């Protein structure tokens, strides 16, 4: 008998922090076959067992030939950050195909994926200090360096403005004796996960009272 034998592969897609869209650059091959793979062979993509996209081959793929394609898929919010990204060629979306092949057991390709997400953090209360005159005050928020983090491996740094926190510049170095010339004043906190390169921002206010 003369039959095709479809297979599919793809490299690991590029990942960005808090981005659930993935661009998959896939390759369909027809190696070690005895007939061409017809055009419009269906391809289904899964996150674990959830269908996230579909495509079709565009051309007849000859014996030992290949075709490349690109699809952008969105990972549903109910899928965990770590999951299996699966491509299955000759699959109409229910695991069944439409092409009679040499083997139906080699149509699936799987890669483990770990999406990148900003680190979680604990909320911080505002800090109240005595008014030293004209709303000036001295504050100690050194304990927040540890208490804001939910993971000891994360890095927490403090800033006078959101722009400084975003740019990782002008870090507040002395947390136990910080002088605020005028209050209320907002202190910005940046929490970094050095393992994946993602960060979160939060803030708290410095307030004085008589």
C-alpha positions as a printed Julia matrix, in Angstrom:
210×3 Matrix{Float64}:
   0.0    0.0    0.0
   1.12   3.58  -0.64
   0.45   5.85   2.33
   1.75   9.13   3.81
   3.05   9.45   7.36
   2.48  12.9    8.91
   4.52  14.18  11.83
   4.81  17.61  13.45
   7.42  19.41  15.56
   7.97  22.92  16.89
  10.68  24.7   18.95
   9.96  26.24  22.33
   7.98  29.46  21.8
   9.29  32.79  23.09
   7.92  33.67  26.54
   7.32  37.08  28.14
   6.17  38.06  31.61
   2.37  37.98  32.04
   1.8   37.21  28.35
  -0.49  34.27  27.64
  -0.21  34.44  23.84
   2.32  32.07  22.26
   3.54  32.03  18.68
   4.15  28.48  17.53
   6.38  27.95  14.48
   5.65  24.38  13.48
   6.95  22.0   10.82
   4.91  19.17   9.29
   6.95  16.4    7.68
   6.12  13.36   5.56
   9.28  11.35   6.08
   9.66   7.59   5.51
   6.37   7.52   3.65
   5.27   5.93   0.41
   2.79   8.6   -0.75
   2.28  12.36  -0.57
   0.41  13.94   2.34
  -2.63  15.76   0.97
  -3.23  19.49   1.46
  -5.72  20.61   4.13
  -4.59  17.97   6.59
  -5.92  19.26   9.94
  -3.69  20.21  12.88
  -4.96  20.79  16.43
  -3.06  22.44  19.28
  -3.71  21.71  22.95
  -2.74  23.1   26.35
  -2.83  19.86  28.32
  -6.17  18.47  27.1
  -7.8   21.8   26.14
  -7.99  22.77  22.46
  -6.38  26.19  21.96
  -6.03  26.42  18.17
  -6.25  24.68  14.82
  -4.66  24.91  11.38
  -4.38  23.03   8.09
  -1.49  22.14   5.84
  -1.52  24.43   2.82
   0.06  22.26   0.14
   0.59  18.66  -0.84
   3.68  17.48   1.04
   5.67  15.01  -1.08
   7.51  11.96   0.21
  10.28  13.14   2.59
   9.02  16.71   2.16
   8.01  19.28   4.73
   5.92  22.41   5.24
   6.27  25.15   7.86
   3.53  27.23   9.41
   2.9   29.71  12.21
  -0.04  30.06  14.58
  -0.63  32.32  17.58
  -2.58  30.74  20.43
  -3.91  32.15  23.69
  -3.56  30.03  26.82
  -6.85  30.07  28.81
  -6.75  31.49  32.32
  -7.84  28.17  33.83
  -4.69  26.46  32.54
  -1.89  26.36  35.17
   1.37  28.21  34.51
   3.09  24.87  33.94
   1.44  22.72  31.28
   2.1   20.58  28.22
   1.87  22.32  24.85
   0.78  19.73  22.29
   0.48  19.72  18.51
  -1.29  16.84  16.79
  -1.28  16.59  13.0
  -4.16  14.82  11.26
  -6.44  15.68  14.17
  -9.83  17.34  13.67
 -10.02  18.45  17.3
 -11.24  15.25  18.88
  -8.18  13.06  18.36
  -9.49  11.63  15.08
  -7.93  12.14  11.65
  -9.08  12.16   8.05
  -5.95  10.79   6.34
  -5.12   7.09   6.07
  -1.47   6.88   7.19
   1.3    4.36   7.67
   1.1    5.06  11.42
  -1.27   7.15  13.53
   0.89   6.85  16.66
   3.56   9.41  15.67
   1.33  12.41  14.9
   1.68  14.09  18.3
   4.45  16.4   19.53
   4.64  17.68  23.14
   6.72  20.29  24.95
   6.46  21.24  28.67
   5.88  24.99  29.05
   6.28  27.25  32.11
   4.57  30.6   31.58
   6.23  33.63  33.15
   4.22  35.57  35.73
   4.94  38.49  38.05
   5.68  37.36  41.61
   3.0   37.47  44.27
   3.48  39.8   47.23
   1.89  40.67  50.56
   0.05  44.01  50.89
   1.73  46.66  53.04
   0.02  48.96  55.54
   0.63  52.69  55.59
   3.05  53.89  58.29
   2.22  56.73  60.68
   4.89  58.82  62.44
   4.96  62.0   64.53
   4.71  65.32  62.73
   8.08  67.03  63.24
   6.78  70.24  61.71
   5.3   71.1   58.31
   4.28  67.4   57.92
   7.91  66.24  58.08
   8.53  62.81  59.62
  11.06  60.04  60.16
  10.03  56.47  59.35
  11.29  52.93  59.73
  10.02  50.43  57.16
  13.01  48.06  57.18
  10.79  45.1   58.16
   8.85  45.53  54.93
  11.9   44.32  52.99
  11.11  40.79  54.12
   7.39  40.89  54.88
   6.36  42.06  51.39
   7.77  38.88  49.81
   5.94  35.57  49.53
   9.13  33.81  48.44
  12.48  34.29  50.26
  14.37  34.05  46.96
  12.67  37.17  45.62
  14.33  40.59  45.85
  12.48  43.63  47.26
  13.73  47.2   46.7
  12.25  50.6   47.59
  11.89  53.84  45.61
  10.58  57.4   45.86
   8.62  57.19  42.6
   6.97  54.65  40.33
   9.28  55.66  37.47
  12.35  54.89  39.59
  10.86  51.51  40.52
  10.16  50.67  36.88
  13.66  51.7   35.81
  15.42  50.17  38.82
  17.08  53.53  39.61
  17.62  55.75  42.68
  16.94  52.95  45.15
  16.26  53.91  48.79
  19.14  52.3   50.68
  18.4   53.25  54.3
  14.99  51.91  55.31
  15.22  52.24  59.1
  15.7   56.01  59.29
  13.99  57.48  56.24
  13.23  61.19  56.43
  10.17  62.4   54.53
  10.3   66.18  54.12
   6.59  66.34  53.32
   3.78  63.85  53.87
   1.71  62.02  52.89
   4.38  60.43  50.72
   4.11  57.26  48.63
   6.93  54.7   48.73
   7.09  52.28  45.82
   8.27  48.69  46.24
   9.58  46.49  43.46
   9.55  42.7   43.97
  11.78  40.8   41.52
  11.89  37.1   40.77
  15.51  36.71  39.57
  14.93  33.18  38.3
  12.51  34.23  35.55
  13.16  37.98  35.29
   9.62  39.14  36.14
   8.7   41.76  38.73
   5.71  43.29  40.54
   5.12  46.76  41.94
   3.25  47.78  45.07
   3.25  50.84  47.33
   2.4   52.21  50.76
   2.06  55.72  52.2
   4.02  57.54  54.87
   1.69  59.67  57.02
   2.35  62.05  59.92
   0.03  63.15  62.68
   0.35  65.67  65.48
